[in-house]
Amino acid sequence: MATHEDATLLVQLAQWGAMINLGEAMGAVFDDEFDAETAESHDPPVQTILAYGETVGTLVKHETLDRDLVLDWLWVGGMWDRVGPAAQRARERLGADALYENFEALAKAQAG
């Protein structure tokens, strides 16, 4: 069950999201013109969402932040659907299977 500490961290993550223009990045990747199949992990909006999602996923993985609270707050699965293909191409290009794995795991938890 989520605690007051979880809620505090969630608000801090929301503030950090505002500082890194997460809303603008989300608008870009959910725009009808965005193509998940050609986007690259270094494209600024994609990079922003990948960094944010991996940070949140890592906090959840290490039980620093309540998973159910996060999944009630963020549409992690939708975010991963849009930027995941770029992350997977980056993994292949760099030979780094662990790249963005915590973000992907959290998205799978929401879907499952």
Phi, psi and omega per residue, in radians:
M1 nan 2.436 -3.135
A2 -1.135 2.556 -3.137
T3 -1.979 3.021 3.054
H4 -1.057 -0.625 3.107
E5 -1.105 -0.702 3.072
D6 -1.063 -0.770 -3.129
A7 -1.103 -0.703 3.110
T8 -1.092 -0.781 3.120
L9 -1.138 -0.673 3.112
L10 -1.066 -0.750 3.099
V11 -1.114 -0.691 3.105
Q12 -1.129 -0.677 3.074
L13 -1.133 -0.659 3.084
A14 -1.110 -0.702 3.105
Q15 -1.140 -0.767 3.104
W16 -1.073 -0.736 3.095
G17 -0.985 -0.730 3.103
A18 -1.135 -0.676 -3.121
M19 -1.161 -0.569 -3.123
I20 -1.695 0.203 3.110
N21 1.065 0.751 3.112
L22 -1.042 -0.690 3.133
G23 -1.050 -0.733 3.108
E24 -1.139 -0.735 3.120
A25 -1.111 -0.720 3.114
M26 -1.107 -0.733 3.101
G27 -1.032 -0.692 -3.123
A28 -1.200 -0.759 -3.066
V29 -1.409 -0.298 3.066
F30 -1.723 0.067 3.064
D31 -1.212 2.581 3.135
D32 -1.052 -0.443 -3.114
E33 -1.390 -0.266 -3.106
F34 -1.231 2.357 3.116
D35 -2.076 1.835 -3.109
A36 -1.090 -0.435 -3.091
E37 -1.406 -0.279 3.117
T38 -2.021 -0.172 3.139
A39 -1.129 2.631 3.132
E40 -2.037 2.660 -3.099
S41 -1.100 -0.408 3.138
H42 -1.571 -0.050 3.021
D43 -1.100 2.277 -3.020
P44 -0.864 -0.851 -3.139
P45 -1.133 -0.679 3.133
V46 -1.155 -0.787 -3.141
Q47 -1.043 -0.723 3.126
T48 -1.079 -0.823 -3.105
I49 -1.203 -0.686 3.108
L50 -1.097 -0.771 3.134
A51 -1.124 -0.744 3.142
Y52 -1.147 -0.841 -3.124
G53 -1.104 -0.678 3.131
E54 -1.195 -0.654 3.099
T55 -1.116 -0.850 3.127
V56 -1.099 -0.761 3.123
G57 -1.064 -0.666 3.122
T58 -1.188 -0.725 3.092
L59 -1.075 -0.707 3.115
V60 -1.182 -0.787 -3.135
K61 -0.970 -0.708 -3.091
H62 -1.600 0.233 3.071
E63 0.981 0.606 3.053
T64 -1.583 -0.297 -3.113
L65 -2.477 2.352 -3.070
D66 -1.156 2.154 -3.100
R67 -1.071 -0.796 -3.097
D68 -1.107 -0.645 3.102
L69 -1.108 -0.794 -3.138
V70 -1.091 -0.786 -3.091
L71 -1.216 -0.393 3.041
D72 -1.371 -0.422 -3.062
W73 -1.605 -0.795 -3.032
L74 -1.953 2.533 3.013
W75 -1.566 1.269 -3.051
V76 -1.076 -0.721 -3.140
G77 -1.062 -0.729 3.115
G78 -1.167 -0.689 3.101
M79 -1.093 -0.811 -3.119
W80 -1.126 -0.669 3.120
D81 -0.995 -0.627 -3.089
R82 -1.422 -0.682 -3.050
V83 -1.881 -0.204 -3.130
G84 -1.010 -0.755 3.115
P85 -1.001 -0.667 3.100
A86 -1.165 -0.680 3.110
A87 -1.119 -0.730 -3.129
Q88 -1.159 -0.651 3.074
R89 -1.160 -0.657 3.096
A90 -1.137 -0.697 3.083
R91 -1.007 -0.828 -3.122
E92 -1.117 -0.803 -3.104
R93 -1.096 -0.676 -3.075
L94 -1.665 -0.154 -3.088
G95 1.122 0.676 -3.055
A96 -2.175 1.514 -3.094
D97 -1.073 -0.451 -3.090
A98 -1.428 -0.133 -3.080
L99 -1.079 2.107 3.117
Y100 1.096 0.413 -3.102
E101 -1.181 -0.536 -3.125
N102 -1.282 -0.632 3.045
F103 -1.102 -0.836 -3.132
E104 -1.086 -0.739 -3.133
A105 -1.097 -0.702 3.122
L106 -1.164 -0.676 3.097
A107 -1.114 -0.717 3.117
K108 -1.136 -0.629 3.114
A109 -1.114 -0.627 3.127
Q110 -1.247 -0.645 -3.121
A111 -1.292 -0.551 -3.020
G112 -1.575 nan nan
